[in-house]
Amino acid sequence: MAAPRTAPILVASNRGPVSYTLGEDGSLTARRGGGGLVSGLSAIGPEAGAVWVCAALSEADREAARRAGTNHLNPGDTGGQQVRMLDIAPDVFAAAYNGIANSVLWFVHHLLYQTPVEPVFDAEFAAQWAAYESYNAAFADALAREAVDEAVVLVQDYHLALVPGMLRELRPDLRIGHFSHTPWAPPDYYRLLPDEAAAGVLRGILGGDRAGFLTERWAGAFADCCAAVLGAEVVRDGDGAATAVRFEGRETRLGVHGLGADADFLRERSRQADVDERLTSLRAQIGAGRKSIVRVDRTELSKNIVRGLLAYRRLLETRPEWRERVVHVAFAYPSRQDLAVYRDYTERVRRLADEINAEYGTEGWTPVALHVKDDFARSLAAYRLADVALVNPIRDGMNLVAKEVPVVSERGCALVLSREAGAYAELGEDALVVNPYDVEATAQALHEGLRMGDGERAERTKRLAAAATALPPQAWFLAQLRAL
């Protein structure tokens, strides 16, 4: 029997709060995830009857979705949350997720294309775009079937940009919001997209009553794209900030919600035994009396790890007094390794770290301690001991690492922060701000961070932590809910 369509609140995202592994005997084992959405949804409580709609990401997930049919997953697997997992055909999912979301929309919003040679929008793109439309339509259909009259629907991120418009067609009674966790490209760059796709994404989001962004900068860029591509009217406040977009007889309000760090969770988790063990190990690896420059990232192209390593090499070259006195602890966790460009980038990171160690390392000192195996406890340990945190993305919607380090830091940490990270809007005043492309200036900022006095570093960290935790995940989620 199908689950009753009684959800007054719905969340839609590509990744859900649970994933599965399939045993040889056919048994399914659930693993619950974390993150801002999981924490946020828990804020409204199970009595609210909220439903989370997500995609099956693996064969085991698809098997779980098949067994559930049109019902929700077993609440014992999901921590009591009502979750509808969609069994989207693997080829459709791959084309939508890897072909469009991660290889096109992500590249556009993060300004990653090498435009003399890419992108090339050909017949393959057209087929992938059709899959992206089908993938979004599957979500819109599921949401329409789950929602009670006048329900509130919060759609998350660039994977599901078409859903609000599609859902509006199916259920005009619903209150629909979309939230973008990425930056938004300026009009000239956004128009690299084929005209139909560029307009389609904007029309999709404008199908909602509200479009949310991490910073005013990204909200403004979205509004500018609506004006340039669709000829839409942008409503602005007295300071010139975009507050709404009017198009084809509808008005979509714009909102800004700067997702913050979960201070209570981070402080509690960072003091557990496994973190203490890794802290001891990292301190031994760094060596007594040495300072540390820490970065924690996925090997995602936008994170700018290569230029960070180049800046560290330049620091050692131009400031020889730091040789044997500092270690760059670089966590570069492999990301999207099913895409060749990411595999190549990950290998380039490894190679550059090896070159720096070969060039400057001594018998008792390894300049770069590169870790590529994902380990959250080890990341928290690094946050605790870091003297300098390097967060230098080419472009980033927010960057929670920049917000998490000050919360966990034991003695205070100088933050070297890219002005192209969304977090710059809130943290820039107390960070050492850099142009992410400027290796020379980044090396200088690392030097300034290393020589910063204990008192100044502690005071900056205190202010950074306060700004970083202003809108923790639960408050961030509820703010969006209330705004709808």
C-alpha positions as CSV (number, residue, x, y, z in Angstrom):
1,M,0.0,0.0,0.0
2,A,1.4,3.4,-1.0
3,A,2.3,5.9,1.8
4,P,-0.5,8.4,2.4
5,R,0.0,11.8,0.8
6,T,0.0,13.8,4.0
7,A,3.3,15.7,4.1
8,P,2.9,19.4,5.1
9,I,6.6,20.0,4.8
10,L,8.9,18.5,2.2
11,V,12.7,18.7,1.5
12,A,14.1,17.6,-1.8
13,S,17.9,17.0,-2.4
14,N,20.0,14.8,-4.6
15,R,21.6,13.1,-1.5
16,G,19.4,11.9,1.3
17,P,20.0,11.3,5.0
18,V,20.8,7.6,4.5
19,S,22.8,5.3,2.2
20,Y,22.8,1.5,1.9
21,T,25.2,-1.3,1.4
22,L,24.1,-4.6,0.0
23,G,25.3,-7.8,1.6
24,E,26.1,-11.1,-0.3
25,D,23.0,-12.6,1.3
26,G,20.8,-9.8,-0.1
27,S,20.6,-7.9,3.2
28,L,20.6,-4.1,3.3
29,T,22.6,-2.2,5.9
30,A,21.8,1.5,6.4
31,R,24.2,4.2,7.2
32,R,22.9,7.5,8.3
33,G,24.6,10.7,7.1
34,G,25.2,14.1,8.7
35,G,25.5,17.6,7.5
36,G,23.4,20.8,7.7
37,L,20.2,19.4,6.1
38,V,20.0,16.4,8.5
39,S,20.6,18.7,11.5
40,G,18.2,21.3,10.1
41,L,15.3,18.9,9.4
42,S,15.7,17.4,12.9
43,A,14.9,20.9,14.3
44,I,11.2,20.6,13.3
45,G,10.7,17.3,15.0
46,P,9.1,14.0,13.8
47,E,5.6,15.2,14.8
48,A,5.6,17.7,12.0
49,G,5.2,14.9,9.4
50,A,8.0,16.2,7.1
51,V,9.1,14.0,4.2
52,W,12.5,14.1,2.6
53,V,12.7,13.1,-1.1
54,C,16.1,12.1,-2.4
55,A,17.7,10.0,-5.2
56,A,19.2,6.5,-4.9
57,L,22.9,7.0,-5.5
58,S,24.1,3.4,-5.6
59,E,22.9,0.0,-6.6
60,A,22.3,-0.8,-2.9
61,D,20.2,2.5,-2.6
62,R,18.2,1.5,-5.7
63,E,17.5,-1.9,-4.2
64,A,16.3,-0.2,-1.0
65,A,14.1,2.1,-3.1
66,R,12.7,-0.8,-5.0
67,R,11.8,-2.7,-1.9
68,A,10.1,0.4,-0.5
69,G,8.2,1.0,-3.7
70,T,6.1,4.1,-3.3
71,N,6.3,3.9,0.4
72,H,8.8,5.6,2.6
73,L,12.0,3.9,3.7
74,N,12.1,2.0,7.0
75,P,12.2,4.7,9.7
76,G,14.6,2.5,11.6
77,D,17.1,3.1,8.8
78,T,16.5,6.9,8.8
79,G,16.6,7.9,12.4
80,G,12.8,8.2,12.4
81,Q,12.6,10.6,9.4
82,Q,10.2,9.9,6.6
83,V,12.3,9.5,3.5
84,R,11.2,8.7,-0.1
85,M,14.1,7.5,-2.1
86,L,13.7,7.6,-5.9
87,D,14.9,4.7,-8.1
88,I,16.0,6.8,-11.1
89,A,17.4,4.7,-14.0
90,P,21.2,4.6,-13.6
91,D,21.9,6.0,-17.1
92,V,19.5,8.9,-16.5
93,F,21.0,9.6,-13.1
94,A,24.6,9.5,-14.4
95,A,23.9,11.8,-17.3
96,A,22.0,14.3,-15.1
97,Y,24.4,14.2,-12.1
98,N,27.8,13.8,-13.7
99,G,27.0,15.1,-17.2
100,I,25.0,18.3,-16.3
101,A,25.1,19.0,-12.6
102,N,28.8,18.4,-11.9
103,S,30.4,18.9,-15.3
104,V,28.3,21.9,-16.5
105,L,26.4,23.8,-13.9
106,W,29.1,23.4,-11.2
107,F,31.8,24.5,-13.7
108,V,29.7,27.6,-14.8
109,H,29.0,28.8,-11.2
110,H,32.6,28.2,-10.1
111,L,34.1,29.8,-13.3
112,L,36.2,26.7,-14.0
113,Y,36.1,26.4,-17.7
114,Q,39.2,26.9,-19.8
115,T,37.3,28.8,-22.4
116,P,39.7,28.5,-25.4
117,V,38.9,24.8,-25.5
118,E,35.8,24.2,-23.3
119,P,32.8,23.9,-23.0
120,V,31.7,22.2,-26.2
121,F,27.9,21.9,-26.3
122,D,27.0,19.3,-28.8
123,A,24.7,16.3,-29.3
124,E,26.0,14.6,-26.2
125,F,25.1,17.7,-24.1
126,A,21.6,17.7,-25.6
127,A,21.1,14.1,-24.5
128,Q,22.5,14.8,-21.1
129,W,20.2,17.9,-20.7
130,A,17.2,15.7,-21.6
131,A,18.3,13.3,-18.8
132,Y,18.6,16.3,-16.4
133,E,15.1,17.3,-17.3
134,S,13.8,13.7,-16.7
135,Y,15.7,13.5,-13.3
136,N,14.1,16.8,-12.2
137,A,10.7,15.7,-13.4
138,A,10.9,12.5,-11.2
139,F,11.5,14.7,-8.2
140,A,8.7,17.1,-9.1
141,D,6.3,14.1,-9.6
142,A,7.2,12.5,-6.2
143,L,6.8,15.9,-4.4
144,A,3.5,16.5,-6.0
145,R,2.2,13.1,-4.9
146,E,3.5,13.5,-1.3
147,A,2.4,17.0,-0.5
148,V,-0.9,17.9,1.2
149,D,-2.7,21.0,0.0
150,E,-0.7,24.2,0.5
151,A,2.3,22.3,1.8
152,V,5.8,23.9,2.0
153,V,8.5,22.5,-0.2
154,L,12.2,23.3,0.2
155,V,14.2,22.3,-2.9
156,Q,18.0,22.1,-2.5
157,D,20.8,23.1,-4.9
158,Y,21.9,23.0,-8.5
159,H,21.0,19.4,-9.1
160,L,17.3,20.3,-8.8
161,A,17.1,23.7,-10.4
162,L,14.2,22.8,-12.7
163,V,12.0,21.3,-9.9
164,P,10.3,24.4,-8.7
165,G,8.9,25.3,-12.1
166,M,7.9,21.7,-12.9
167,L,6.3,21.4,-9.5
168,R,4.4,24.7,-9.9
169,E,2.8,23.2,-13.1
170,L,1.7,20.1,-11.2
171,R,0.7,21.7,-7.9
172,P,0.1,25.5,-8.1
173,D,-1.2,25.4,-4.5
174,L,2.2,24.6,-2.9
175,R,4.6,27.1,-1.4
176,I,7.9,26.3,-3.0
177,G,11.4,27.5,-2.1
178,H,14.8,26.7,-3.8
179,F,18.1,27.1,-2.1
180,S,21.5,27.4,-4.0
181,H,24.5,26.1,-2.0
182,T,26.9,27.2,-4.8
183,P,28.0,30.6,-6.0
184,W,26.0,32.1,-8.9
185,A,27.8,33.0,-12.1
186,P,27.7,36.6,-13.4
187,P,25.7,37.1,-16.6
188,D,28.5,37.2,-19.1
189,Y,29.9,33.8,-17.8
190,Y,26.5,32.3,-17.2
191,R,25.7,32.8,-20.8
192,L,28.3,30.3,-21.8
193,L,25.4,27.9,-21.3
194,P,23.2,27.2,-24.4
195,D,20.4,29.6,-24.5
196,E,17.7,27.0,-23.8
197,A,19.5,25.6,-20.8
198,A,20.4,29.1,-19.4
199,A,16.8,30.1,-19.6
200,G,15.6,26.8,-18.4
201,V,17.5,26.9,-15.1
202,L,16.4,30.4,-14.4
203,R,12.7,29.7,-15.2
204,G,12.9,26.6,-13.1
205,I,14.0,28.5,-10.0
206,L,11.6,31.3,-10.7
207,G,8.8,28.7,-10.5
208,G,9.3,29.0,-6.7
209,D,7.9,31.6,-4.4
210,R,11.4,32.2,-3.0
211,A,15.0,31.6,-4.0
212,G,17.6,31.4,-1.3
213,F,21.3,32.0,-1.5
214,L,24.3,32.0,0.9
215,T,25.3,35.6,0.3
216,E,23.9,38.8,-1.1
217,R,26.5,38.6,-3.9
218,W,25.2,35.3,-5.2
219,A,21.6,36.5,-4.9
220,G,22.5,39.6,-6.9
221,A,24.2,37.6,-9.6
222,F,21.1,35.4,-10.0
223,A,18.9,38.5,-10.3
224,D,21.3,40.0,-12.9
225,C,21.2,36.7,-14.9
226,C,17.4,36.8,-14.8
227,A,17.4,40.3,-16.2
228,A,20.0,39.6,-18.9
229,V,18.8,36.2,-20.1
230,L,15.0,36.5,-19.6
231,G,14.4,40.2,-19.6
232,A,12.9,39.9,-16.1
233,E,12.3,42.8,-13.8
234,V,14.5,43.0,-10.7
235,V,13.1,44.6,-7.5
236,R,15.7,46.3,-5.4
237,D,15.7,47.9,-1.9
238,G,17.0,51.4,-1.1
239,D,20.6,50.2,-1.0
240,G,20.3,48.6,-4.5
241,A,20.3,45.0,-3.3
242,A,18.0,42.6,-5.3
243,T,15.0,41.5,-3.2
244,A,12.7,39.9,-5.8
245,V,12.4,39.0,-9.5
246,R,9.2,39.5,-11.5
247,F,8.7,37.4,-14.5
248,E,5.6,36.3,-16.5
249,G,3.2,37.6,-14.0
250,R,4.8,36.0,-10.9
251,E,7.2,37.4,-8.3
252,T,9.9,35.3,-6.7
253,R,11.4,36.7,-3.5
254,L,15.1,36.5,-2.9
255,G,16.5,35.6,0.5
256,V,20.0,35.3,2.0
257,H,20.8,32.7,4.6
258,G,24.5,32.3,5.4
259,L,24.8,28.7,6.7
260,G,26.9,28.7,9.8
261,A,28.9,26.1,11.8
262,D,27.2,23.9,14.3
263,A,29.2,25.0,17.4
264,D,27.7,22.6,19.9
265,F,28.3,19.5,17.7
266,L,31.8,20.5,16.7
267,R,33.0,21.3,20.2
268,E,31.6,18.1,21.6
269,R,32.8,15.9,18.7
270,S,36.3,17.4,18.6
271,R,36.9,16.4,22.2
272,Q,36.2,12.7,21.8
273,A,38.8,10.0,22.2
274,D,39.4,9.2,18.5
275,V,40.1,12.9,17.9
276,D,42.6,13.0,20.8
277,E,44.4,10.0,19.4
278,R,44.7,11.6,16.0
279,L,45.8,14.9,17.6
280,T,48.7,13.0,19.3
281,S,49.7,11.4,16.0
282,L,49.6,14.7,14.1
283,R,51.7,16.5,16.7
284,A,54.3,13.8,16.4
285,Q,54.2,14.1,12.6
286,I,54.7,17.9,12.8
287,G,57.4,17.7,15.4
288,A,57.9,19.6,18.7
289,G,58.3,23.4,18.4
290,R,57.1,23.6,14.8
291,K,54.1,25.6,13.6
292,S,51.4,24.2,11.3
293,I,49.5,25.5,8.3
294,V,46.4,23.4,7.9
295,R,44.0,22.9,5.0
296,V,41.1,20.5,4.8
297,D,39.5,20.1,1.4
298,R,38.2,17.6,-1.1
299,T,40.3,17.6,-4.3
300,E,37.6,19.6,-6.0
301,L,38.9,21.9,-8.7
302,S,37.4,25.0,-7.2
303,K,39.2,24.5,-3.9
304,N,42.5,25.7,-5.4
305,I,44.8,23.2,-3.6
306,V,47.5,23.4,-6.3
307,R,47.9,27.2,-5.9
308,G,47.9,26.7,-2.1
309,L,50.8,24.4,-2.4
310,L,52.6,26.7,-4.8
311,A,52.2,29.5,-2.3
312,Y,53.6,27.3,0.5
313,R,56.6,26.5,-1.8
314,R,57.1,30.2,-2.4
315,L,57.0,30.8,1.4
316,L,59.8,28.4,1.9
317,E,61.7,29.9,-1.1
318,T,61.5,33.5,0.0
319,R,61.3,33.1,3.8
320,P,64.1,30.6,4.5
321,E,63.6,31.3,8.3
322,W,60.5,29.0,8.1
323,R,62.4,26.0,6.8
324,E,62.3,23.2,9.4
325,R,60.0,25.4,11.5
326,V,56.7,24.8,9.9
327,V,54.7,21.9,8.3
328,H,51.9,22.2,5.9
329,V,49.3,19.6,6.9
330,A,47.2,19.2,3.8
331,F,44.1,17.1,3.8
332,A,43.1,16.6,0.2
333,Y,40.4,14.0,0.1
334,P,39.7,12.6,-3.4
335,S,36.5,13.8,-4.9
336,R,34.5,12.9,-8.0
337,Q,37.1,10.4,-9.1
338,D,34.7,9.0,-11.8
339,L,35.5,12.2,-13.8
340,A,38.9,12.2,-15.5
341,V,39.6,15.9,-14.9
342,Y,39.3,15.2,-11.1
343,R,41.5,12.2,-11.2
344,D,44.1,14.3,-13.0
345,Y,43.8,17.1,-10.5
346,T,44.2,14.8,-7.6
347,E,47.4,13.3,-9.1
348,R,48.7,16.8,-9.7
349,V,48.2,17.6,-6.0
350,R,50.1,14.5,-5.0
351,R,53.0,15.2,-7.4
352,L,53.4,18.8,-6.3
353,A,53.5,17.8,-2.6
354,D,56.2,15.2,-3.4
355,E,58.2,17.9,-5.3
356,I,58.1,20.3,-2.4
357,N,59.2,17.5,0.0
358,A,62.0,16.5,-2.3
359,E,63.2,20.1,-2.8
360,Y,63.1,21.3,0.8
361,G,62.8,18.3,3.0
362,T,65.5,17.2,5.4
363,E,66.2,14.0,7.4
364,G,64.1,15.3,10.3
365,W,61.6,17.5,8.5
366,T,58.9,16.8,5.9
367,P,57.5,20.1,4.7
368,V,54.2,18.8,3.4
369,A,52.2,16.2,5.3
370,L,49.6,15.2,2.7
371,H,46.7,13.0,3.8
372,V,44.3,11.7,1.1
373,K,42.1,9.3,3.1
374,D,38.9,11.0,4.4
375,D,38.9,11.0,8.2
376,F,36.7,13.5,9.9
377,A,38.2,12.9,13.3
378,R,41.7,13.7,11.9
379,S,40.3,16.9,10.3
380,L,38.9,18.0,13.7
381,A,42.3,17.2,15.3
382,A,44.0,19.4,12.7
383,Y,41.5,22.2,13.4
384,R,42.5,22.1,17.1
385,L,46.2,22.5,16.5
386,A,46.4,24.7,13.5
387,D,48.4,27.9,13.7
388,V,47.3,29.0,10.3
389,A,44.3,27.8,8.3
390,L,44.5,28.1,4.5
391,V,41.1,28.4,2.8
392,N,41.8,29.8,-0.7
393,P,39.1,28.6,-3.1
394,I,38.8,30.0,-6.6
395,R,35.2,30.4,-5.8
396,D,33.0,28.9,-3.1
397,G,29.3,29.2,-2.2
398,M,30.2,29.5,1.5
399,N,33.1,27.2,2.7
400,L,32.3,25.7,6.1
401,V,35.9,24.8,6.9
402,A,36.6,28.5,7.2
403,K,33.8,28.6,9.8
404,E,34.6,25.4,11.6
405,V,38.3,26.0,12.3
406,P,37.8,29.0,14.6
407,V,35.2,27.2,16.6
408,V,37.4,24.2,17.3
409,S,40.8,25.9,17.5
410,E,42.5,25.5,20.9
411,R,45.0,28.4,20.9
412,G,43.7,30.6,18.2
413,C,44.3,30.3,14.5
414,A,45.1,32.9,11.8
415,L,42.7,32.4,8.9
416,V,44.1,33.0,5.3
417,L,40.8,33.4,3.3
418,S,40.0,33.8,-0.3
419,R,37.9,36.9,-1.1
420,E,36.0,34.6,-3.5
421,A,34.6,32.4,-0.8
422,G,31.1,33.1,0.4
423,A,32.4,33.1,4.0
424,Y,34.4,36.2,3.2
425,A,31.2,38.3,3.5
426,E,31.0,37.4,7.2
427,L,34.6,36.6,8.1
428,G,36.7,38.9,6.0
429,E,37.2,41.6,8.6
430,D,39.2,39.2,10.9
431,A,40.9,37.0,8.2
432,L,44.0,37.6,6.2
433,V,42.2,38.0,2.8
434,V,43.8,37.0,-0.5
435,N,43.2,36.9,-4.2
436,P,43.1,33.2,-4.8
437,Y,45.0,33.4,-8.1
438,D,47.9,35.5,-6.5
439,V,50.4,33.0,-5.3
440,E,52.9,35.6,-4.2
441,A,50.3,37.5,-2.1
442,T,49.1,34.2,-0.6
443,A,52.7,33.3,0.4
444,Q,52.9,36.7,2.1
445,A,49.6,36.1,4.0
446,L,50.9,32.7,5.2
447,H,54.0,34.5,6.5
448,E,51.9,37.1,8.3
449,G,49.7,34.4,9.8
450,L,52.7,32.4,11.1
451,R,54.2,35.5,12.8
452,M,51.0,36.8,14.2
453,G,51.2,37.3,18.0
454,D,49.3,35.0,20.3
455,G,47.1,37.7,21.7
456,E,46.0,39.0,18.3
457,R,45.4,35.5,16.9
458,A,43.2,34.6,19.9
459,E,41.2,37.8,19.6
460,R,40.6,37.3,15.9
461,T,39.6,33.7,16.4
462,K,37.1,34.7,19.1
463,R,35.4,37.1,16.7
464,L,35.6,34.7,13.8
465,A,33.9,32.0,15.8
466,A,31.1,34.3,16.8
467,A,30.5,35.3,13.2
468,A,30.8,31.7,12.0
469,T,28.1,30.4,14.3
470,A,25.6,33.1,13.9
471,L,23.2,30.9,11.9
472,P,23.8,27.2,12.7
473,P,22.1,24.5,10.6
474,Q,18.9,24.2,12.6
475,A,18.3,28.0,12.6
476,W,19.3,28.2,9.0
477,F,16.7,25.6,8.0
478,L,14.0,27.1,10.1
479,A,14.7,30.6,8.7
480,Q,14.0,29.3,5.2
481,L,10.8,27.5,6.4
482,R,9.5,30.6,8.2
483,A,10.3,32.8,5.1
484,L,8.0,30.6,3.0
